[in-house]
Amino acid sequence: MEQKKKAEYRRNFYVVIPLALLTLLEFFIAINVEDAAVPLMLIALVKAGLIINYFMHIYRLWREEEHE
């Protein structure tokens, strides 16, 4: 059980880093690009996909149930 928990924390860390980098990218695009709506929307969609898939565990809907 401890190994499974460590794997979950590691995976969460590997998702938080790209989210932080995408947020920084959004910040610099918003400051430097005049018509930034489209690139910001695309980045927001990528971030939403990461959050929904990894933190809301949507992927569990399409796999077999686990019985512990």
PyMOL Python script that loads the backbone (N, CA, C, O; Angstrom):
from pymol import cmd

cmd.read_pdbstr("""\
ATOM      1  N   MET A   1       0.827  -1.196   0.000  1.00  0.00           N
ATOM      2  CA  MET A   1       0.000   0.000   0.000  1.00  0.00           C
ATOM      3  C   MET A   1       0.869   1.256   0.000  1.00  0.00           C
ATOM      4  O   MET A   1       0.552   2.232  -0.680  1.00  0.00           O
ATOM      5  N   GLU A   2       1.948   1.233   0.751  1.00  0.00           N
ATOM      6  CA  GLU A   2       2.837   2.396   0.822  1.00  0.00           C
ATOM      7  C   GLU A   2       3.454   2.703  -0.539  1.00  0.00           C
ATOM      8  O   GLU A   2       3.603   3.868  -0.909  1.00  0.00           O
ATOM      9  N   GLN A   3       3.808   1.665  -1.279  1.00  0.00           N
ATOM     10  CA  GLN A   3       4.394   1.852  -2.614  1.00  0.00           C
ATOM     11  C   GLN A   3       3.387   2.484  -3.563  1.00  0.00           C
ATOM     12  O   GLN A   3       3.747   3.324  -4.387  1.00  0.00           O
ATOM     13  N   LYS A   4       2.119   2.078  -3.447  1.00  0.00           N
ATOM     14  CA  LYS A   4       1.068   2.638  -4.300  1.00  0.00           C
ATOM     15  C   LYS A   4       0.859   4.124  -4.000  1.00  0.00           C
ATOM     16  O   LYS A   4       0.651   4.929  -4.908  1.00  0.00           O
ATOM     17  N   LYS A   5       0.918   4.468  -2.724  1.00  0.00           N
ATOM     18  CA  LYS A   5       0.751   5.866  -2.322  1.00  0.00           C
ATOM     19  C   LYS A   5       1.914   6.719  -2.838  1.00  0.00           C
ATOM     20  O   LYS A   5       1.708   7.845  -3.290  1.00  0.00           O
ATOM     21  N   LYS A   6       3.122   6.186  -2.769  1.00  0.00           N
ATOM     22  CA  LYS A   6       4.285   6.909  -3.286  1.00  0.00           C
ATOM     23  C   LYS A   6       4.173   7.122  -4.790  1.00  0.00           C
ATOM     24  O   LYS A   6       4.534   8.183  -5.300  1.00  0.00           O
ATOM     25  N   ALA A   7       3.677   6.124  -5.489  1.00  0.00           N
ATOM     26  CA  ALA A   7       3.497   6.245  -6.937  1.00  0.00           C
ATOM     27  C   ALA A   7       2.470   7.324  -7.270  1.00  0.00           C
ATOM     28  O   ALA A   7       2.645   8.071  -8.233  1.00  0.00           O
ATOM     29  N   GLU A   8       1.403   7.409  -6.483  1.00  0.00           N
ATOM     30  CA  GLU A   8       0.390   8.451  -6.693  1.00  0.00           C
ATOM     31  C   GLU A   8       0.979   9.840  -6.465  1.00  0.00           C
ATOM     32  O   GLU A   8       0.731  10.753  -7.252  1.00  0.00           O
ATOM     33  N   TYR A   9       1.749  10.007  -5.406  1.00  0.00           N
ATOM     34  CA  TYR A   9       2.381  11.303  -5.133  1.00  0.00           C
ATOM     35  C   TYR A   9       3.350  11.683  -6.246  1.00  0.00           C
ATOM     36  O   TYR A   9       3.416  12.845  -6.648  1.00  0.00           O
ATOM     37  N   ARG A  10       4.095  10.710  -6.738  1.00  0.00           N
ATOM     38  CA  ARG A  10       5.050  10.968  -7.812  1.00  0.00           C
ATOM     39  C   ARG A  10       4.317  11.405  -9.076  1.00  0.00           C
ATOM     40  O   ARG A  10       4.730  12.355  -9.741  1.00  0.00           O
ATOM     41  N   ARG A  11       3.238  10.718  -9.404  1.00  0.00           N
ATOM     42  CA  ARG A  11       2.461  11.068 -10.587  1.00  0.00           C
ATOM     43  C   ARG A  11       1.860  12.464 -10.444  1.00  0.00           C
ATOM     44  O   ARG A  11       1.863  13.243 -11.396  1.00  0.00           O
ATOM     45  N   ASN A  12       1.346  12.779  -9.257  1.00  0.00           N
ATOM     46  CA  ASN A  12       0.791  14.113  -9.023  1.00  0.00           C
ATOM     47  C   ASN A  12       1.858  15.186  -9.182  1.00  0.00           C
ATOM     48  O   ASN A  12       1.590  16.254  -9.732  1.00  0.00           O
ATOM     49  N   PHE A  13       3.056  14.907  -8.707  1.00  0.00           N
ATOM     50  CA  PHE A  13       4.150  15.857  -8.852  1.00  0.00           C
ATOM     51  C   PHE A  13       4.479  16.069 -10.324  1.00  0.00           C
ATOM     52  O   PHE A  13       4.735  17.194 -10.752  1.00  0.00           O
ATOM     53  N   TYR A  14       4.470  14.980 -11.099  1.00  0.00           N
ATOM     54  CA  TYR A  14       4.781  15.080 -12.525  1.00  0.00           C
ATOM     55  C   TYR A  14       3.689  15.803 -13.300  1.00  0.00           C
ATOM     56  O   TYR A  14       3.935  16.239 -14.424  1.00  0.00           O
ATOM     57  N   VAL A  15       2.513  15.944 -12.751  1.00  0.00           N
ATOM     58  CA  VAL A  15       1.440  16.705 -13.399  1.00  0.00           C
ATOM     59  C   VAL A  15       1.465  18.162 -12.945  1.00  0.00           C
ATOM     60  O   VAL A  15       1.168  19.058 -13.735  1.00  0.00           O
ATOM     61  N   VAL A  16       1.812  18.409 -11.693  1.00  0.00           N
ATOM     62  CA  VAL A  16       1.840  19.773 -11.178  1.00  0.00           C
ATOM     63  C   VAL A  16       2.922  20.606 -11.867  1.00  0.00           C
ATOM     64  O   VAL A  16       2.723  21.796 -12.114  1.00  0.00           O
ATOM     65  N   ILE A  17       4.047  20.002 -12.173  1.00  0.00           N
ATOM     66  CA  ILE A  17       5.136  20.738 -12.833  1.00  0.00           C
ATOM     67  C   ILE A  17       4.697  21.275 -14.198  1.00  0.00           C
ATOM     68  O   ILE A  17       4.879  22.466 -14.451  1.00  0.00           O
ATOM     69  N   PRO A  18       4.125  20.451 -15.095  1.00  0.00           N
ATOM     70  CA  PRO A  18       3.657  21.020 -16.367  1.00  0.00           C
ATOM     71  C   PRO A  18       2.561  22.072 -16.185  1.00  0.00           C
ATOM     72  O   PRO A  18       2.498  23.038 -16.946  1.00  0.00           O
ATOM     73  N   LEU A  19       1.698  21.889 -15.182  1.00  0.00           N
ATOM     74  CA  LEU A  19       0.665  22.899 -14.935  1.00  0.00           C
ATOM     75  C   LEU A  19       1.298  24.236 -14.544  1.00  0.00           C
ATOM     76  O   LEU A  19       0.850  25.292 -14.990  1.00  0.00           O
ATOM     77  N   ALA A  20       2.322  24.188 -13.725  1.00  0.00           N
ATOM     78  CA  ALA A  20       3.010  25.421 -13.330  1.00  0.00           C
ATOM     79  C   ALA A  20       3.709  26.060 -14.525  1.00  0.00           C
ATOM     80  O   ALA A  20       3.665  27.279 -14.695  1.00  0.00           O
ATOM     81  N   LEU A  21       4.351  25.241 -15.351  1.00  0.00           N
ATOM     82  CA  LEU A  21       5.029  25.774 -16.528  1.00  0.00           C
ATOM     83  C   LEU A  21       4.033  26.370 -17.523  1.00  0.00           C
ATOM     84  O   LEU A  21       4.298  27.411 -18.123  1.00  0.00           O
ATOM     85  N   LEU A  22       2.895  25.711 -17.694  1.00  0.00           N
ATOM     86  CA  LEU A  22       1.868  26.264 -18.582  1.00  0.00           C
ATOM     87  C   LEU A  22       1.309  27.568 -18.040  1.00  0.00           C
ATOM     88  O   LEU A  22       0.977  28.465 -18.815  1.00  0.00           O
ATOM     89  N   THR A  23       1.198  27.689 -16.721  1.00  0.00           N
ATOM     90  CA  THR A  23       0.735  28.932 -16.119  1.00  0.00           C
ATOM     91  C   THR A  23       1.732  30.056 -16.367  1.00  0.00           C
ATOM     92  O   THR A  23       1.333  31.180 -16.673  1.00  0.00           O
ATOM     93  N   LEU A  24       3.015  29.766 -16.240  1.00  0.00           N
ATOM     94  CA  LEU A  24       4.035  30.769 -16.555  1.00  0.00           C
ATOM     95  C   LEU A  24       3.980  31.171 -18.023  1.00  0.00           C
ATOM     96  O   LEU A  24       4.108  32.349 -18.357  1.00  0.00           O
ATOM     97  N   LEU A  25       3.791  30.190 -18.893  1.00  0.00           N
ATOM     98  CA  LEU A  25       3.671  30.479 -20.320  1.00  0.00           C
ATOM     99  C   LEU A  25       2.458  31.366 -20.589  1.00  0.00           C
ATOM    100  O   LEU A  25       2.535  32.303 -21.383  1.00  0.00           O
ATOM    101  N   GLU A  26       1.344  31.071 -19.931  1.00  0.00           N
ATOM    102  CA  GLU A  26       0.156  31.921 -20.065  1.00  0.00           C
ATOM    103  C   GLU A  26       0.451  33.353 -19.640  1.00  0.00           C
ATOM    104  O   GLU A  26       0.044  34.306 -20.305  1.00  0.00           O
ATOM    105  N   PHE A  27       1.150  33.493 -18.544  1.00  0.00           N
ATOM    106  CA  PHE A  27       1.479  34.824 -18.036  1.00  0.00           C
ATOM    107  C   PHE A  27       2.293  35.612 -19.062  1.00  0.00           C
ATOM    108  O   PHE A  27       1.980  36.766 -19.356  1.00  0.00           O
ATOM    109  N   PHE A  28       3.337  34.983 -19.605  1.00  0.00           N
ATOM    110  CA  PHE A  28       4.183  35.688 -20.563  1.00  0.00           C
ATOM    111  C   PHE A  28       3.472  35.956 -21.883  1.00  0.00           C
ATOM    112  O   PHE A  28       3.716  36.982 -22.517  1.00  0.00           O
ATOM    113  N   ILE A  29       2.604  35.058 -22.301  1.00  0.00           N
ATOM    114  CA  ILE A  29       1.819  35.316 -23.508  1.00  0.00           C
ATOM    115  C   ILE A  29       0.861  36.475 -23.275  1.00  0.00           C
ATOM    116  O   ILE A  29       0.716  37.344 -24.135  1.00  0.00           O
ATOM    117  N   ALA A  30       0.211  36.494 -22.125  1.00  0.00           N
ATOM    118  CA  ALA A  30      -0.745  37.561 -21.833  1.00  0.00           C
ATOM    119  C   ALA A  30      -0.067  38.932 -21.776  1.00  0.00           C
ATOM    120  O   ALA A  30      -0.667  39.938 -22.152  1.00  0.00           O
ATOM    121  N   ILE A  31       1.171  38.970 -21.310  1.00  0.00           N
ATOM    122  CA  ILE A  31       1.884  40.233 -21.213  1.00  0.00           C
ATOM    123  C   ILE A  31       2.424  40.683 -22.570  1.00  0.00           C
ATOM    124  O   ILE A  31       2.377  41.871 -22.888  1.00  0.00           O
ATOM    125  N   ASN A  32       2.930  39.759 -23.362  1.00  0.00           N
ATOM    126  CA  ASN A  32       3.686  40.115 -24.564  1.00  0.00           C
ATOM    127  C   ASN A  32       2.913  40.033 -25.877  1.00  0.00           C
ATOM    128  O   ASN A  32       3.327  40.653 -26.857  1.00  0.00           O
ATOM    129  N   VAL A  33       1.827  39.306 -25.933  1.00  0.00           N
ATOM    130  CA  VAL A  33       1.090  39.135 -27.190  1.00  0.00           C
ATOM    131  C   VAL A  33      -0.154  40.008 -27.156  1.00  0.00           C
ATOM    132  O   VAL A  33      -0.900  40.028 -26.177  1.00  0.00           O
ATOM    133  N   GLU A  34      -0.357  40.733 -28.260  1.00  0.00           N
ATOM    134  CA  GLU A  34      -1.476  41.677 -28.294  1.00  0.00           C
ATOM    135  C   GLU A  34      -2.823  40.960 -28.371  1.00  0.00           C
ATOM    136  O   GLU A  34      -3.704  41.221 -27.552  1.00  0.00           O
ATOM    137  N   ASP A  35      -2.996  40.065 -29.336  1.00  0.00           N
ATOM    138  CA  ASP A  35      -4.238  39.292 -29.457  1.00  0.00           C
ATOM    139  C   ASP A  35      -3.987  37.887 -28.929  1.00  0.00           C
ATOM    140  O   ASP A  35      -3.739  36.960 -29.701  1.00  0.00           O
ATOM    141  N   ALA A  36      -4.051  37.736 -27.626  1.00  0.00           N
ATOM    142  CA  ALA A  36      -3.626  36.491 -26.985  1.00  0.00           C
ATOM    143  C   ALA A  36      -4.777  35.552 -26.656  1.00  0.00           C
ATOM    144  O   ALA A  36      -4.560  34.543 -25.984  1.00  0.00           O
ATOM    145  N   ALA A  37      -5.979  35.844 -27.099  1.00  0.00           N
ATOM    146  CA  ALA A  37      -7.130  35.036 -26.688  1.00  0.00           C
ATOM    147  C   ALA A  37      -7.020  33.586 -27.147  1.00  0.00           C
ATOM    148  O   ALA A  37      -7.265  32.668 -26.364  1.00  0.00           O
ATOM    149  N   VAL A  38      -6.656  33.374 -28.402  1.00  0.00           N
ATOM    150  CA  VAL A  38      -6.616  32.002 -28.938  1.00  0.00           C
ATOM    151  C   VAL A  38      -5.525  31.165 -28.271  1.00  0.00           C
ATOM    152  O   VAL A  38      -5.813  30.057 -27.820  1.00  0.00           O
ATOM    153  N   PRO A  39      -4.269  31.656 -28.190  1.00  0.00           N
ATOM    154  CA  PRO A  39      -3.262  30.823 -27.520  1.00  0.00           C
ATOM    155  C   PRO A  39      -3.578  30.590 -26.043  1.00  0.00           C
ATOM    156  O   PRO A  39      -3.309  29.510 -25.517  1.00  0.00           O
ATOM    157  N   LEU A  40      -4.140  31.580 -25.377  1.00  0.00           N
ATOM    158  CA  LEU A  40      -4.491  31.391 -23.968  1.00  0.00           C
ATOM    159  C   LEU A  40      -5.609  30.373 -23.804  1.00  0.00           C
ATOM    160  O   LEU A  40      -5.611  29.596 -22.849  1.00  0.00           O
ATOM    161  N   MET A  41      -6.560  30.374 -24.732  1.00  0.00           N
ATOM    162  CA  MET A  41      -7.642  29.394 -24.664  1.00  0.00           C
ATOM    163  C   MET A  41      -7.111  27.985 -24.908  1.00  0.00           C
ATOM    164  O   MET A  41      -7.539  27.043 -24.241  1.00  0.00           O
ATOM    165  N   LEU A  42      -6.193  27.829 -25.847  1.00  0.00           N
ATOM    166  CA  LEU A  42      -5.615  26.506 -26.105  1.00  0.00           C
ATOM    167  C   LEU A  42      -4.837  25.993 -24.902  1.00  0.00           C
ATOM    168  O   LEU A  42      -4.940  24.819 -24.546  1.00  0.00           O
ATOM    169  N   ILE A  43      -4.070  26.859 -24.284  1.00  0.00           N
ATOM    170  CA  ILE A  43      -3.325  26.455 -23.087  1.00  0.00           C
ATOM    171  C   ILE A  43      -4.288  26.106 -21.955  1.00  0.00           C
ATOM    172  O   ILE A  43      -4.058  25.150 -21.215  1.00  0.00           O
ATOM    173  N   ALA A  44      -5.358  26.875 -21.821  1.00  0.00           N
ATOM    174  CA  ALA A  44      -6.348  26.592 -20.777  1.00  0.00           C
ATOM    175  C   ALA A  44      -7.011  25.234 -21.001  1.00  0.00           C
ATOM    176  O   ALA A  44      -7.287  24.512 -20.043  1.00  0.00           O
ATOM    177  N   LEU A  45      -7.265  24.887 -22.257  1.00  0.00           N
ATOM    178  CA  LEU A  45      -7.854  23.576 -22.545  1.00  0.00           C
ATOM    179  C   LEU A  45      -6.894  22.438 -22.193  1.00  0.00           C
ATOM    180  O   LEU A  45      -7.315  21.408 -21.666  1.00  0.00           O
ATOM    181  N   VAL A  46      -5.616  22.625 -22.482  1.00  0.00           N
ATOM    182  CA  VAL A  46      -4.619  21.607 -22.116  1.00  0.00           C
ATOM    183  C   VAL A  46      -4.558  21.450 -20.598  1.00  0.00           C
ATOM    184  O   VAL A  46      -4.531  20.332 -20.083  1.00  0.00           O
ATOM    185  N   LYS A  47      -4.536  22.572 -19.891  1.00  0.00           N
ATOM    186  CA  LYS A  47      -4.494  22.518 -18.430  1.00  0.00           C
ATOM    187  C   LYS A  47      -5.746  21.860 -17.870  1.00  0.00           C
ATOM    188  O   LYS A  47      -5.664  21.061 -16.937  1.00  0.00           O
ATOM    189  N   ALA A  48      -6.899  22.188 -18.429  1.00  0.00           N
ATOM    190  CA  ALA A  48      -8.147  21.574 -17.963  1.00  0.00           C
ATOM    191  C   ALA A  48      -8.129  20.073 -18.199  1.00  0.00           C
ATOM    192  O   ALA A  48      -8.584  19.306 -17.351  1.00  0.00           O
ATOM    193  N   GLY A  49      -7.608  19.649 -19.340  1.00  0.00           N
ATOM    194  CA  GLY A  49      -7.514  18.221 -19.616  1.00  0.00           C
ATOM    195  C   GLY A  49      -6.628  17.502 -18.620  1.00  0.00           C
ATOM    196  O   GLY A  49      -6.968  16.414 -18.155  1.00  0.00           O
ATOM    197  N   LEU A  50      -5.490  18.105 -18.287  1.00  0.00           N
ATOM    198  CA  LEU A  50      -4.601  17.502 -17.285  1.00  0.00           C
ATOM    199  C   LEU A  50      -5.291  17.392 -15.931  1.00  0.00           C
ATOM    200  O   LEU A  50      -5.217  16.355 -15.273  1.00  0.00           O
ATOM    201  N   ILE A  51      -5.950  18.447 -15.525  1.00  0.00           N
ATOM    202  CA  ILE A  51      -6.609  18.457 -14.216  1.00  0.00           C
ATOM    203  C   ILE A  51      -7.733  17.434 -14.167  1.00  0.00           C
ATOM    204  O   ILE A  51      -7.855  16.681 -13.201  1.00  0.00           O
ATOM    205  N   ILE A  52      -8.551  17.409 -15.212  1.00  0.00           N
ATOM    206  CA  ILE A  52      -9.671  16.469 -15.228  1.00  0.00           C
ATOM    207  C   ILE A  52      -9.174  15.034 -15.237  1.00  0.00           C
ATOM    208  O   ILE A  52      -9.702  14.188 -14.516  1.00  0.00           O
ATOM    209  N   ASN A  53      -8.177  14.759 -16.034  1.00  0.00           N
ATOM    210  CA  ASN A  53      -7.706  13.376 -16.166  1.00  0.00           C
ATOM    211  C   ASN A  53      -6.967  12.895 -14.929  1.00  0.00           C
ATOM    212  O   ASN A  53      -7.212  11.781 -14.465  1.00  0.00           O
ATOM    213  N   TYR A  54      -6.080  13.694 -14.390  1.00  0.00           N
ATOM    214  CA  TYR A  54      -5.217  13.204 -13.313  1.00  0.00           C
ATOM    215  C   TYR A  54      -5.721  13.513 -11.909  1.00  0.00           C
ATOM    216  O   TYR A  54      -5.512  12.712 -10.998  1.00  0.00           O
ATOM    217  N   PHE A  55      -6.376  14.647 -11.711  1.00  0.00           N
ATOM    218  CA  PHE A  55      -6.792  14.984 -10.354  1.00  0.00           C
ATOM    219  C   PHE A  55      -8.252  14.654 -10.091  1.00  0.00           C
ATOM    220  O   PHE A  55      -8.639  14.444  -8.941  1.00  0.00           O
ATOM    221  N   MET A  56      -9.071  14.605 -11.138  1.00  0.00           N
ATOM    222  CA  MET A  56     -10.467  14.227 -10.958  1.00  0.00           C
ATOM    223  C   MET A  56     -10.687  12.752 -11.296  1.00  0.00           C
ATOM    224  O   MET A  56     -11.795  12.237 -11.143  1.00  0.00           O
ATOM    225  N   HIS A  57      -9.628  12.072 -11.756  1.00  0.00           N
ATOM    226  CA  HIS A  57      -9.623  10.626 -11.994  1.00  0.00           C
ATOM    227  C   HIS A  57     -10.703  10.175 -12.976  1.00  0.00           C
ATOM    228  O   HIS A  57     -11.335   9.138 -12.776  1.00  0.00           O
ATOM    229  N   ILE A  58     -10.908  10.946 -14.024  1.00  0.00           N
ATOM    230  CA  ILE A  58     -11.892  10.589 -15.037  1.00  0.00           C
ATOM    231  C   ILE A  58     -11.506   9.284 -15.740  1.00  0.00           C
ATOM    232  O   ILE A  58     -12.378   8.536 -16.181  1.00  0.00           O
ATOM    233  N   TYR A  59     -10.216   9.015 -15.844  1.00  0.00           N
ATOM    234  CA  TYR A  59      -9.772   7.800 -16.521  1.00  0.00           C
ATOM    235  C   TYR A  59     -10.335   6.546 -15.862  1.00  0.00           C
ATOM    236  O   TYR A  59     -10.411   5.500 -16.506  1.00  0.00           O
ATOM    237  N   ARG A  60     -10.725   6.624 -14.609  1.00  0.00           N
ATOM    238  CA  ARG A  60     -11.266   5.456 -13.909  1.00  0.00           C
ATOM    239  C   ARG A  60     -12.630   5.041 -14.443  1.00  0.00           C
ATOM    240  O   ARG A  60     -13.062   3.911 -14.213  1.00  0.00           O
ATOM    241  N   LEU A  61     -13.312   5.931 -15.151  1.00  0.00           N
ATOM    242  CA  LEU A  61     -14.630   5.596 -15.679  1.00  0.00           C
ATOM    243  C   LEU A  61     -14.571   4.516 -16.742  1.00  0.00           C
ATOM    244  O   LEU A  61     -15.545   3.789 -16.935  1.00  0.00           O
ATOM    245  N   TRP A  62     -13.443   4.395 -17.439  1.00  0.00           N
ATOM    246  CA  TRP A  62     -13.338   3.484 -18.557  1.00  0.00           C
ATOM    247  C   TRP A  62     -12.493   2.244 -18.273  1.00  0.00           C
ATOM    248  O   TRP A  62     -12.102   1.544 -19.207  1.00  0.00           O
ATOM    249  N   ARG A  63     -12.210   1.967 -17.034  1.00  0.00           N
ATOM    250  CA  ARG A  63     -11.457   0.756 -16.733  1.00  0.00           C
ATOM    251  C   ARG A  63     -12.269  -0.143 -15.802  1.00  0.00           C
ATOM    252  O   ARG A  63     -13.248   0.279 -15.187  1.00  0.00           O
ATOM    253  N   GLU A  64     -11.834  -1.368 -15.725  1.00  0.00           N
ATOM    254  CA  GLU A  64     -12.531  -2.343 -14.901  1.00  0.00           C
ATOM    255  C   GLU A  64     -12.458  -1.938 -13.428  1.00  0.00           C
ATOM    256  O   GLU A  64     -11.503  -1.295 -12.991  1.00  0.00           O
ATOM    257  N   GLU A  65     -13.488  -2.330 -12.674  1.00  0.00           N
ATOM    258  CA  GLU A  65     -13.499  -2.022 -11.249  1.00  0.00           C
ATOM    259  C   GLU A  65     -12.461  -2.853 -10.524  1.00  0.00           C
ATOM    260  O   GLU A  65     -12.218  -4.011 -10.864  1.00  0.00           O
ATOM    261  N   GLU A  66     -11.853  -2.243  -9.520  1.00  0.00           N
ATOM    262  CA  GLU A  66     -10.871  -2.950  -8.699  1.00  0.00           C
ATOM    263  C   GLU A  66     -11.540  -3.382  -7.405  1.00  0.00           C
ATOM    264  O   GLU A  66     -12.296  -2.624  -6.798  1.00  0.00           O
ATOM    265  N   HIS A  67     -11.259  -4.576  -7.003  1.00  0.00           N
ATOM    266  CA  HIS A  67     -11.784  -5.078  -5.731  1.00  0.00           C
ATOM    267  C   HIS A  67     -10.595  -5.376  -4.832  1.00  0.00           C
ATOM    268  O   HIS A  67      -9.783  -6.256  -5.115  1.00  0.00           O
ATOM    269  N   GLU A  68     -10.511  -4.620  -3.739  1.00  0.00           N
ATOM    270  CA  GLU A  68      -9.384  -4.823  -2.821  1.00  0.00           C
ATOM    271  C   GLU A  68      -9.806  -5.598  -1.614  1.00  0.00           C
ATOM    272  O   GLU A  68      -8.987  -5.863  -0.734  1.00  0.00           O
TER     273      GLU A  68
END
""", "prot")
cmd.dss("prot")
cmd.show_as("cartoon", "prot")
cmd.util.cbc("prot")
cmd.orient("prot")
